[in-house]
Amino acid sequence: MKRLLLLFLPIYVYAQAPNDNISNRITLITNGEVISNTANCTVEKECVDELLTGKCIKYHNDQWFSYFSEKEQTLYVNIYGQKCRDLKGVQLVVIDGVPCEVSSYNILTCVSLASQDNFYIELDLKKNMEYLLNVDGYLHDHCNFFISIDTASYGFPTYIDFPLESNIHVNEKNIKLEWTLPDSLSTHIKHFEVHRRKYKAFRYEYLNSIPVENNAFGSSKENYMYIDTITQFRKLHYKLIAVDVDNKSRLFAEF
């Protein structure tokens, strides 16, 4: 229920975040959440290196978090509830290394989606290790956002991690999305979701949920489809999600 309250948050917070500097980084705890914002944050040039992240990120107004893992475990970094001035969203970098010793940095993941969608990344963490998390506004966007490290994931995965055979057919009136669920995977998936983003929009919209079905012989149905009617010509983006028995969203196709 707490995430339903995000709609009532103010869009902008202009005070500089206390964790603007890496020495003041906020320590995240498991299944706890922190709200922050990128407004008026600055970049400690000596503590970042854009060569390590390649084209993924260009730092503009970053801030720092950390997480100490006491054991080997798999957890999820969740970013959600974004409210942004320029609608572009935040970027996330996760680092294994010594704070502000750039030569020690190992980039574990870098996410730059240019959207305000809720998203998560999955991390396999080592025992007795501190991990650094850097959040930056895309092209200097000012964003309120929630960040948490949880045992559960929220929002979209950031890459295709559950590839299924899929296809798309387009004509002047509609778009037909088709995919196949092998019988060997049918017991792992509860339902599918179709999400669509229109050109120049900065958030996907949920279109429909399609349950996994059994056929007349008691086996799971293999072939699924969704038809989206086109009212006018536009550029459209689709994400196809499989929701597993643990309620984890698995991205299996993008068109």
FENRA-V156481 format. One record per pair of residues at least 12 apart in sequence whose ideal C-beta (glycine too) atoms are under 6 Angstrom apart, sorted by sequence separation. I is the first residue (numbers start at 1). J is the second residue. D is the distance in Angstrom with one decimal. If there is no record, write none. Layout:
I|J|D  I|J|D
This chain:
96|108|5.7  109|121|5.2  240|252|5.5  166|179|3.9  194|207|4.4  240|253|4.1  94|108|4.5  194|208|5.2  210|224|5.7  94|109|4.8  164|179|5.2  165|180|4.5  239|254|5.6  43|59|4.8  193|209|5.4  93|110|5.0  238|255|4.5  191|209|5.3  192|210|4.5  17|36|5.2  43|62|5.6  92|111|4.5  41|61|4.0  191|211|4.6  20|41|4.7  91|112|4.4  41|63|5.1  38|61|4.8  189|212|5.4  13|37|4.4  16|40|4.4  17|41|5.7  114|138|5.6  14|39|5.2  22|47|4.9  88|114|5.5  89|115|5.1  89|116|4.6  84|116|5.6  194|226|4.8  120|153|4.2  57|91|4.9  82|116|4.2  120|154|5.8  186|220|3.4  120|155|5.5  199|234|5.4  118|154|5.7  119|155|4.7  198|234|6.0  199|235|3.8  28|65|5.5  95|132|4.2  118|155|2.8  119|156|4.8  121|158|5.8  183|220|6.0  80|118|3.9  25|64|3.8  26|65|5.0  27|66|5.4  28|67|4.7  94|133|5.5  117|156|5.5  119|158|5.5  25|65|5.8  79|119|5.6  196|236|6.0  197|237|4.3  25|66|4.8  93|134|4.3  181|222|5.8  22|64|4.6  78|120|4.7  180|222|5.5  196|238|5.5  20|63|5.5  92|135|5.7  180|223|5.7  19|63|4.8  76|120|4.8  77|121|5.0  195|239|4.4  19|64|5.1  90|135|5.3  91|136|4.8  179|224|5.5  17|63|4.9  76|122|5.7  90|137|5.8  91|138|5.5  111|158|5.0  178|225|4.6  75|123|5.7  193|241|4.2  89|138|5.4  176|225|6.0  177|226|4.8  74|124|5.3  88|138|4.0  192|242|5.6  88|139|5.7  176|227|5.0  73|125|5.3  191|243|5.4  47|100|4.2  49|102|4.6  52|105|5.8  57|110|5.8  88|141|4.4  90|143|5.1  174|227|5.3  175|228|4.7  189|242|4.9  190|243|5.4  53|107|5.9  56|110|3.9  52|107|5.2  57|112|5.3  72|127|5.1  86|141|4.3  90|145|5.5  174|229|5.0  189|244|5.7  190|245|5.9  56|112|5.1  69|125|3.9  71|127|5.2  174|230|5.8  188|244|5.4  53|110|4.8  84|141|5.0  85|142|4.2  84|143|4.0  69|129|5.2  82|143|5.4  83|144|4.4  68|130|4.9  82|145|4.7  66|130|5.6  67|131|5.0  81|146|4.4  66|132|5.5  79|145|5.9  80|146|5.1  65|133|4.1  79|147|5.7  64|134|6.0  78|148|4.9  11|83|4.6  62|134|5.3  63|135|5.6  77|149|5.6  78|150|5.7  62|136|4.0  75|149|5.3  76|150|5.2  80|154|5.5  6|81|3.7  80|155|5.6  60|136|6.0  61|137|5.0  78|154|4.6  22|99|5.1  59|136|5.5  76|153|4.1  22|100|5.4  61|140|5.7  60|140|4.0  162|242|5.5  67|149|5.3  116|202|5.2  117|203|5.5  115|202|5.0  116|203|4.9  117|204|5.5  166|253|4.1  168|255|4.8  115|203|6.0  162|250|3.6  164|252|4.4  161|250|5.8  163|252|5.9  162|252|4.5  160|251|5.1  157|251|4.5  153|248|5.3  38|137|3.8  39|142|4.2  38|142|5.7  38|143|5.1  37|144|4.8  35|146|5.3  33|146|5.3  34|147|5.5  33|148|4.0  87|202|4.1  30|149|6.0  31|150|5.3  28|149|4.9  13|144|6.0  9|144|6.0
